[in-house]
Amino acid sequence: MAVTTEQVRALRDKTGAGIMDSKRALVEADGDDAKAIEILRQQGLARAGKKSDRSALQGLIEPYIHGGGRIGALVEINCETDFVARTPDFQSLAHDVAMQVAAIPPRYVSLDDVPESDIPALEKEFGSKEEAVKHVVLLEQTFIKDAKKTIGDIVKEGIAKLGENIVIRRYSRYELGAGLPDEKPNA
């Protein structure tokens, strides 16, 4: 099937993929836009896997404040170059991750960070290890903007789109009054 320049441009605008990648995906999908997007997504995930062991020492620290200053989060998210760290796509990804941390407080960044000694208590609290992981591991949490994706999925999409390894290094979450003992009013 012949693919038009307009189809390639529209797919490229939707996905951020390169011109030739967009054209190949449309040809493979016989012009079906949805199939082409899925093909590009799969190709991007494959490329992301290949980049996962590259060093990511640049990046940014993204703040997010919610609820009129009642909840805040700081997230360190790293990439390979400062050029990518300054792009709107990377900054948007960092903002989304910081918003996720503020909305649903994780306890760990990745599954590798969960100590084996914590597993029994988490299973007891959430009913199973799988449910616990979905709640307390940031990369496994359901993305608040799209319930079909996890935070890990949006990071992989960022890797595919930006062409560099991206790592959520650490985070900190603050909630006004959280963890403080209840104080008695002055008499």
C-alpha positions in Angstrom: 0.0 0.0 0.0 1.2 3.5 -0.8 1.6 5.8 2.2 1.1 9.5 1.7 3.4 12.2 3.1 0.4 13.5 5.1 -0.1 10.2 6.8 3.5 10.0 7.8 3.4 13.6 9.1 0.3 12.9 11.1 1.7 9.7 12.6 5.0 11.5 13.4 3.1 14.3 15.1 1.2 11.8 17.3 4.1 9.7 18.3 7.3 11.7 17.9 8.9 8.9 15.9 11.2 9.6 13.0 10.0 10.0 9.5 11.4 6.7 8.2 10.2 4.8 11.3 6.7 6.3 10.8 6.7 5.4 7.1 7.8 1.8 7.7 5.2 1.4 10.5 2.4 2.7 8.2 3.5 0.4 5.4 3.7 -2.6 7.7 0.2 -1.7 9.1 -1.3 -1.2 5.6 -2.0 2.4 6.4 -3.9 1.6 9.7 -3.0 4.5 12.1 -3.8 2.5 15.3 -1.7 -0.5 14.1 1.2 1.7 13.1 1.2 3.4 16.5 1.3 -0.1 18.2 4.2 -1.1 15.9 6.1 2.0 16.8 5.4 1.4 20.5 6.8 -2.1 20.3 9.9 -0.9 18.5 10.4 1.8 21.0 10.2 -0.7 23.9 12.7 -2.9 22.2 15.1 0.1 21.8 14.5 1.1 25.4 15.6 -2.3 26.6 18.9 -1.9 24.7 19.6 1.4 26.4 18.9 0.4 30.0 22.5 -0.2 30.9 23.8 3.1 29.6 25.0 5.6 32.1 22.4 8.3 33.0 24.1 11.0 35.0 22.4 14.2 33.7 18.8 15.1 34.3 16.8 17.3 36.7 15.1 17.5 40.0 11.4 18.2 39.5 9.2 19.7 42.2 5.5 19.4 42.4 3.2 21.1 44.9 -0.5 20.0 45.3 -3.5 20.9 47.4 -2.6 24.6 48.1 0.8 23.7 49.4 -0.3 20.7 51.6 1.5 18.0 49.6 4.8 18.3 47.8 7.2 16.0 46.0 10.7 16.2 44.6 11.9 13.7 42.0 15.4 13.2 40.6 15.1 11.8 37.1 18.2 11.2 35.1 19.1 10.9 31.4 22.4 10.7 29.5 22.8 14.3 28.4 21.9 17.8 29.6 20.5 18.4 26.1 17.7 15.9 26.6 17.1 17.0 30.2 16.2 20.5 28.8 13.7 19.2 26.3 9.9 19.7 26.9 9.3 16.0 26.6 11.8 15.1 29.3 10.5 17.9 31.6 6.9 16.7 31.0 7.9 13.2 32.0 9.6 14.4 35.1 6.6 16.5 36.0 4.2 13.6 35.6 6.4 11.4 37.8 6.5 14.1 40.5 2.8 14.5 40.3 2.4 10.7 40.7 4.6 10.7 43.8 2.5 13.5 45.3 -0.8 11.7 44.5 0.0 8.1 45.4 2.9 7.8 47.9 5.3 5.0 46.9 7.7 3.4 49.3 10.3 2.2 46.8 11.3 3.3 43.3 11.8 -0.2 41.8 11.1 -3.8 42.6 14.8 -4.2 43.2 14.6 -1.7 46.1 12.1 -3.8 48.1 14.0 -5.6 50.9 13.1 -9.3 51.2 12.4 -8.7 54.9 9.6 -6.3 54.0 7.7 -8.8 51.7 5.7 -10.6 54.5 4.5 -7.4 56.0 3.5 -6.1 52.5 1.7 -9.3 51.7 -0.2 -9.1 55.0 -1.1 -5.4 54.4 -2.2 -5.8 50.7 -3.3 -9.5 50.5 -0.6 -10.6 48.0 2.9 -9.6 46.8 1.5 -8.6 43.4 -1.0 -6.2 44.9 1.6 -4.8 47.3 4.0 -4.1 44.4 1.3 -2.3 42.4 0.8 0.1 45.4 4.2 0.6 46.9 6.7 0.4 44.0 6.7 3.6 41.9 7.6 2.0 38.6 4.8 -0.5 39.0 2.1 2.0 40.0 -0.8 2.7 37.6 -0.2 6.1 36.0 -2.8 8.6 37.4 -3.3 10.2 33.9 -3.8 6.8 32.1 -4.9 3.7 33.9 -3.7 1.5 31.0 -0.1 2.4 31.8 2.3 2.1 34.7 5.0 4.6 35.6 7.5 2.1 34.2 5.6 2.2 30.9 5.8 6.0 30.6 9.5 5.9 31.4 10.1 3.3 28.6 8.0 5.5 26.2 10.3 8.4 27.2 13.4 6.3 26.5 12.0 5.3 23.1 11.0 8.9 22.2 14.1 10.7 23.4 16.6 8.0 22.5 18.4 8.0 25.8 18.3 5.9 29.0 16.1 7.5 31.6 16.2 6.5 35.3 14.1 7.6 38.2 16.9 7.9 40.8 15.0 8.9 43.9 12.1 10.9 45.3 11.0 12.6 48.4 7.3 13.3 49.4 6.1 15.8 52.0 2.6 16.1 53.4 1.8 18.8 55.9 1.6 17.4 59.4 2.3 13.8 58.3 4.2 11.7 60.8 3.8 14.3 63.6 2.1 13.4 66.8 -1.2 15.0 67.4 -0.6 18.2 69.4 -3.0 19.3 72.1 -4.2 22.9 71.7 -2.8 25.4 74.1 -5.0 25.8 77.1 
